[in-house]
Amino acid sequence: MRMVAGFIALLFAVVAAASGADAIPPGWQAKDVRPVSYVNLKAQRGFKLTMKRTDADRWYLFVGTTNPGGFHVIDVTDPAKPAIAKVIESERGSAQITSSGDLLLLGAQLPFTDRGTPRPFRQPPQDMDLVTLWDIKDPLNPQKLSGFAARGWGTHRNGYFGGKYAYLAAFVDGYQGQSILLTLDVSDPRHPTEVGRWWWPGQRDNDGVERIPMAFHGAPALNRDGTMMTLAYAPGIVNLDVRDPANPKIIGRIDFSPLTQVGPPSMHTALRLPNDYVFFSTEPEKPGCESETLAQAGIINNRDPANPLLVARFGRPSAPPGAAYKTFCDLKGRFGLHNVNAETHLPVTEKPVNRMFATYFLAGLRVYDISNPLFPTEVAYFVPPIPDWDKGHRGVEDVLVDTRGYAYMTNGSEGGIWIVRYTGATKN
C-alpha cells in the first residue's frame, strides 16, 4: 500500500507552476491519495460544491463562497489545470448551492449568532430571498432567474434533484429549534412557489407541545421514484411519504441520544446507499474531543422504512504516522465528520457503491470501503496542512467526487480548493 507525504510536495508545486495552476501548498500528509492541483480563491471561503458537464465536454465545478457571498465557476476539464472562469457575487450568500441540469439554487442566510440554541439568530426576521435560482446552461454566463422570498433568516443545505420540486432547510419566522423542511415548486424557475412545510411538533411557536432538541440541517435524500424522503432531522433519521408534497407524512424514524447539541449539526447528513442502506452523521461544533458528546457516523438498514435499524458505525480516524501530534483530539480543533459526496443525483458525480468520501475538518479527507455496509473500513486519507484553530480556521469543509475519479475539497477559511485522486485498490 503506497504511502505519500508532504515532503514531495515541492515536486507537485513545480508541475503546478509549469501548468499555470496555483502551487500546491506543502505540508500535506496522505495515504493512497495524491494531490493533482490547487485553486487559490484568494481569501474567499469556499464551501459547498456542485458540478456540470456541457455538451461540448467541458467540466465546470461550482463553488459556493462567503466573503462575499455567491459562487465561483471553475473549469476542471483538465483537473491538473483548473481555472477560475467566472465569479458571481450575491448579497447574504451562505455558500450553499445545489443543482440539476441547467438550474442552480443558491442559498442565502444571515450569520448564526447562537448556533447551538433554539433561537440561532439574534437579528429579527427579515423579508429576504431564501434562495435565488440561476440558469447555468452556459456555465460561463450564469443568469439569475428569480428569488424565493419569505420572512426569516435564510436557508442552509438545500436539495434540488431535478424535476418539479426543490427542498429547502429554511429558517423562517414562527418556528424554533432551527430550520424546517420547505418544499418549492420550481417547474417555472422564474416564478417559484411554496408547496408545503414539514416540522416536528414543538417547533412551531406557541403550539403547546413540549420542545425537544430538534433541527433539520439538509439536504434530504430522495428515493428513486420520488415518493419517500429520508431526512437527518434531529433527534434522528426520519422517513417521510412525500407523494403529496404539500402534506408529508411520517413513515418511520430512528432517534439517537445523546446528540452533540441542539443546532442543525446535531443530525447533519442522510445519504442513500445501495440496497436501501442510509449513511448518517452528526457534526462536531466545539474544539477538542471532550467539550461535547462524541460526533458520530453510521449506516442504517432502511429496507423497512417504518422500522429503520442502526447496523454499523464508523471509527474515529487516527493521526498519520510520524505526525507531531498523537491524535487529532490533541489539536483542539473541530474533529469529526462534516460532509460527504452528496450531489450524487448528478450524472457527473461518483455514486457511493463500494466506496465513499467524507471530510473531517482537521482530519482532512477520509476514504471508506463500504462494499460491506455492515463493516465500513477506512482505506485512505488526505490531510492538508493543519492551520491554527485559535485563528478561526476550520479545516476541510465539503467534497465532490466526479465520475473520472477526481475529488474536489473546499479548504474552508484557508480559501482554496484541493483537487486530489484516490489511488488505492478499492474500486467503485
C-alpha positions, 0 to 999 in steps of 0.5 A, a space after each residue: 500500500 503506497 504511502 505519500 507525504 508532504 515532503 514531495 510536495 515541492 515536486 507537485 508545486 513545480 508541475 503546478 507552476 509549469 501548468 499555470 495552476 496555483 502551487 500546491 501548498 506543502 505540508 500535506 500528509 496522505 495515504 493512497 491519495 495524491 494531490 493533482 492541483 490547487 485553486 487559490 480563491 484568494 481569501 474567499 471561503 469556499 464551501 459547498 460544491 456542485 458540478 456540470 458537464 456541457 455538451 461540448 465536454 467541458 467540466 465546470 465545478 461550482 463553488 459556493 463562497 462567503 466573503 462575499 457571498 455567491 459562487 465561483 465557476 471553475 473549469 476542471 476539464 483538465 483537473 491538473 489545470 483548473 481555472 477560475 472562469 467566472 465569479 458571481 457575487 450575491 448579497 447574504 450568500 451562505 455558500 450553499 448551492 445545489 443543482 440539476 441540469 441547467 438550474 442552480 439554487 443558491 442559498 442565502 442566510 444571515 450569520 448564526 449568532 447562537 448556533 447551538 440554541 433554539 433561537 440561532 439568530 439574534 437579528 429579527 426576521 427579515 423579508 429576504 430571498 431564501 434562495 435565488 435560482 440561476 440558469 447555468 446552461 452556459 456555465 460561463 454566463 450564469 443568469 439569475 432567474 428569480 428569488 424565493 422570498 419569505 420572512 426569516 433568516 435564510 436557508 442552509 443545505 438545500 436539495 434540488 434533484 431535478 424535476 418539479 420540486 426543490 427542498 429547502 432547510 429554511 429558517 423562517 419566522 414562527 418556528 424554533 429549534 432551527 430550520 424546517 423542511 420547505 418544499 418549492 415548486 420550481 417547474 417555472 424557475 422564474 416564478 417559484 412557489 411554496 408547496 408545503 412545510 414539514 416540522 416536528 411538533 414543538 417547533 412551531 411557536 406557541 403550539 403547546 407541545 413540549 420542545 425537544 432538541 430538534 433541527 433539520 440541517 439538509 439536504 434530504 435524500 430522495 428515493 428513486 421514484 420520488 415518493 419517500 424522503 429520508 431526512 437527518 432531522 434531529 433527534 434522528 433519521 426520519 422517513 417521510 411519504 412525500 407523494 403529496 408534497 404539500 402534506 408529508 407524512 411520517 413513515 418511520 424514524 430512528 432517534 439517537 441520544 445523546 446528540 452533540 447539541 441542539 443546532 442543525 449539526 446535531 443530525 447533519 447528513 442522510 445519504 442513500 446507499 445501495 440496497 436501501 442502506 442510509 449513511 448518517 452523521 452528526 457534526 462536531 461544533 466545539 474544539 477538542 474531543 471532550 467539550 461535547 458528546 462524541 460526533 458520530 457516523 453510521 449506516 442504517 438498514 432502511 429496507 423497512 422504512 417504518 422500522 429503520 435499524 442502526 447496523 454499523 458505525 464508523 471509527 474515529 480516524 487516527 493521526 498519520 504516522 510520524 505526525 507531531 501530534 498523537 491524535 487529532 483530539 490533541 489539536 483542539 480543533 473541530 474533529 469529526 465528520 462534516 460532509 460527504 459526496 452528496 450531489 450524487 443525483 448528478 450524472 457527473 458525480 461518483 455514486 457511493 457503491 463500494 466506496 465513499 468520501 467524507 471530510 473531517 475538518 482537521 482530519 482532512 479527507 477520509 476514504 471508506 470501503 463500504 462494499 460491506 455496509 455492515 463493516 465500513 473500513 477506512 482505506 485512505 486519507 488526505 490531510 492538508 496542512 493543519 492551520 491554527 484553530 485559535 485563528 478561526 480556521 476550520 479545516 476541510 469543509 465539503 467534497 465532490 467526487 466526479 465520475 473520472 475519479 477526481 475529488 474536489 475539497 473546499 479548504 474552508 477559511 484557508 480559501 482554496 480548493 484541493 483537487 486530489 485522486 484516490 489511488 488505492 485498490 478499492 474500486 467503485 
